[in-house]
Amino acid sequence: MRILLTGSTGQVGNALLRQLQGLGTIIAPRRDQLDLSQPTLVRQTIRDLQPDLILNPGAYTAVDKAESEPDLANAINAESPAVMAEEAKKLGCILIHYSTDYVFSGNKQDDSGNWVSYKEQDAPHPMNVYGHSKLSGEQAIMQSGCRHLIFRTSWVYSLFGKNFLLTMLRLANERTELKVVNDQWGAPTSADWLAQATSDIVRQIQQTKKPGEWWAEHQGLYHMTPAGKTSWCGFTEEIIAQASKRQLLLKEAPHVHGIPSSDYPTPARRPNNSLLDTAKLTQHFCIQTPTWQAALDSCLTNSALNQ
Ligand SMILES: NC(=O)c1ccc[n+]([C@@H]2O[C@H](COP(=O)([O-])OP(=O)(O)OC[C@H]3O[C@@H](n4cnc5c(N)ncnc54)[C@H](OP(=O)(O)O)[C@@H]3O)[C@@H](O)[C@H]2O)c1
């Protein structure tokens, strides 16, 4: 199987590059070899490479900056995925794409005012440019008729790249006090777990004896996060607790204080409720979701930070 992997210098792409070893010939062009803001180039590259599978974790992910760069965000997150889908359809190639909790408004509640996790069939309603661009990408892929899987995830972290986990570990070593938003809820997702779940599913695709039936049953949109919920503040407390246990902090642990998001204004509005229901993922692919705390534990256990 020839696999075209975008975004291999990002958190999820880097984890995929490692997890996909042995599943095929991986072609992983960097940004200077394949610029995702140039849909025409994307089209030509796919025609030249003739992949069997396109895995697309490459994305414009600068949520705040997207507010002032909507065209660029749209080219990378919507137009290029649309071209990938069109070319995949022509080639008979599979497209696996990633999307986000930010396609939702984050207001879903039950009658008692408790946050309720979003299901795949809930109506999207993005609150910011990034969310709109990712939703357009999803829609183009779903309308293309190509064989596709779209995995929506949330709050991605890894020991690689720029993310909340590494920022908090750095700040915990610099400060005595941390103020962190405590009114946005979600499930932190380890890029390694995401890549492992994806490669399990790629194996299932490769092993099926009846691809027509398999795709009729499985094609579509899935939510892919660990189980449980927390706030950014709760995630910070767990990071510090697990880092302290592993003696990754160079000084006494800082005090963590929760603050409302109104005290931390950002250019892009963010949803309060980022919770995604993953029952469909488990039902279709037998993927067991670890708790978000267990996923963090395994990320830190495998960490070069421990050495
Ligand atoms: N991060 C999150 O919290 C989060 C949450 C929900 C969903 N997601 C989704 O999950 C997927 C993976 O996200 P991630 O966290 O792995 O993102 P990431 O770490 O920001 O990586 C993004 C990747 O896309 C590449 N890229 C960006 N612009 C490009 C361009 N013009 N041409 C070529 N490559 C380009 C980056 O290359 P460079 O290294 O050259 O910049 C990088 O390899 C994305 O679809 C994202 O929308 C992420």
The ligand as an SDF file (V2000), in Angstrom:
LIG
                    3D

 48 52  0  0  0  0  0  0  0  0999 V2000
   -3.9780   20.4970   17.9510 N   0  0  0  0  0  0  0  0  0  0  0  0
   -5.1950   20.3480   18.4510 C   0  0  0  0  0  0  0  0  0  0  0  0
   -5.4530   20.6360   19.6290 O   0  0  0  0  0  0  0  0  0  0  0  0
   -6.2990   19.7840   17.5910 C   0  0  0  0  0  0  0  0  0  0  0  0
   -7.5850   19.6990   18.1420 C   0  0  0  0  0  0  0  0  0  0  0  0
   -8.6090   19.1750   17.3490 C   0  0  0  0  0  0  0  0  0  0  0  0
   -8.3490   18.7360   16.0650 C   0  0  0  0  0  0  0  0  0  0  0  0
   -7.0900   18.8510   15.5580 N   0  0  0  0  0  0  0  0  0  0  0  0
   -6.8690   18.4080   14.1780 C   0  0  0  0  0  0  0  0  0  0  0  0
   -5.9570   17.3130   14.2110 O   0  0  0  0  0  0  0  0  0  0  0  0
   -5.1270   17.3350   13.0420 C   0  0  0  0  0  0  0  0  0  0  0  0
   -3.6700   17.2770   13.4280 C   0  0  0  0  0  0  0  0  0  0  0  0
   -3.3610   18.4100   14.2370 O   0  0  0  0  0  0  0  0  0  0  0  0
   -1.9340   18.6030   14.9170 P   0  0  0  0  0  0  0  0  0  0  0  0
   -2.1650   18.9700   16.3220 O   0  0  0  0  0  0  0  0  0  0  0  0
   -1.0440   17.4490   14.5860 O   0  0  0  0  0  0  0  0  0  0  0  0
   -1.4440   19.9060   14.1400 O   0  0  0  0  0  0  0  0  0  0  0  0
    0.0070   20.5650   14.1530 P   0  0  0  0  0  0  0  0  0  0  0  0
    0.8720   19.9520   15.1990 O   0  0  0  0  0  0  0  0  0  0  0  0
   -0.2200   22.0370   14.1560 O   0  0  0  0  0  0  0  0  0  0  0  0
    0.6010   20.1270   12.7300 O   0  0  0  0  0  0  0  0  0  0  0  0
    0.0940   20.6610   11.5460 C   0  0  0  0  0  0  0  0  0  0  0  0
    0.8830   20.0890   10.4020 C   0  0  0  0  0  0  0  0  0  0  0  0
    0.3620   20.6640    9.2010 O   0  0  0  0  0  0  0  0  0  0  0  0
    1.4750   21.1930    8.4600 C   0  0  0  0  0  0  0  0  0  0  0  0
    1.0990   22.3420    7.6470 N   0  0  0  0  0  0  0  0  0  0  0  0
    0.4910   23.5010    8.0390 C   0  0  0  0  0  0  0  0  0  0  0  0
    0.3950   24.3320    6.9890 N   0  0  0  0  0  0  0  0  0  0  0  0
    0.9440   23.6890    5.9250 C   0  0  0  0  0  0  0  0  0  0  0  0
    1.1400   24.0170    4.5570 C   0  0  0  0  0  0  0  0  0  0  0  0
    0.7540   25.1990    4.0590 N   0  0  0  0  0  0  0  0  0  0  0  0
    1.7230   23.1060    3.7560 N   0  0  0  0  0  0  0  0  0  0  0  0
    2.1360   21.9130    4.2280 C   0  0  0  0  0  0  0  0  0  0  0  0
    1.9920   21.5380    5.5110 N   0  0  0  0  0  0  0  0  0  0  0  0
    1.3930   22.4210    6.3470 C   0  0  0  0  0  0  0  0  0  0  0  0
    2.4730   21.6130    9.5220 C   0  0  0  0  0  0  0  0  0  0  0  0
    3.7400   21.7840    8.9040 O   0  0  0  0  0  0  0  0  0  0  0  0
    4.8670   22.7370    9.5600 P   0  0  0  0  0  0  0  0  0  0  0  0
    5.5370   21.9020   10.6230 O   0  0  0  0  0  0  0  0  0  0  0  0
    5.7540   23.0630    8.4060 O   0  0  0  0  0  0  0  0  0  0  0  0
    4.1490   23.9340   10.1370 O   0  0  0  0  0  0  0  0  0  0  0  0
    2.3810   20.4290   10.4580 C   0  0  0  0  0  0  0  0  0  0  0  0
    3.1240   19.3530    9.9530 O   0  0  0  0  0  0  0  0  0  0  0  0
   -5.5370   18.5900   12.2630 C   0  0  0  0  0  0  0  0  0  0  0  0
   -6.4930   18.2350   11.3060 O   0  0  0  0  0  0  0  0  0  0  0  0
   -6.2040   19.4630   13.3060 C   0  0  0  0  0  0  0  0  0  0  0  0
   -7.1570   20.3290   12.7230 O   0  0  0  0  0  0  0  0  0  0  0  0
   -6.0520   19.3430   16.2980 C   0  0  0  0  0  0  0  0  0  0  0  0
  1  2  1  0
  2  3  2  0
  2  4  1  0
  4  5  1  0
  4 48  2  0
  5  6  2  0
  6  7  1  0
  7  8  2  0
  8  9  1  0
  8 48  1  0
  9 10  1  0
  9 46  1  0
 10 11  1  0
 11 12  1  0
 11 44  1  0
 12 13  1  0
 13 14  1  0
 14 15  2  0
 14 16  1  0
 14 17  1  0
 17 18  1  0
 18 19  2  0
 18 20  1  0
 18 21  1  0
 21 22  1  0
 22 23  1  0
 23 24  1  0
 23 42  1  0
 24 25  1  0
 25 26  1  0
 25 36  1  0
 26 27  1  0
 26 35  1  0
 27 28  2  0
 28 29  1  0
 29 30  1  0
 29 35  2  0
 30 31  1  0
 30 32  2  0
 32 33  1  0
 33 34  2  0
 34 35  1  0
 36 37  1  0
 36 42  1  0
 37 38  1  0
 38 39  2  0
 38 40  1  0
 38 41  1  0
 42 43  1  0
 44 45  1  0
 44 46  1  0
 46 47  1  0
M  CHG  2   8   1  16  -1
M  END
$$$$
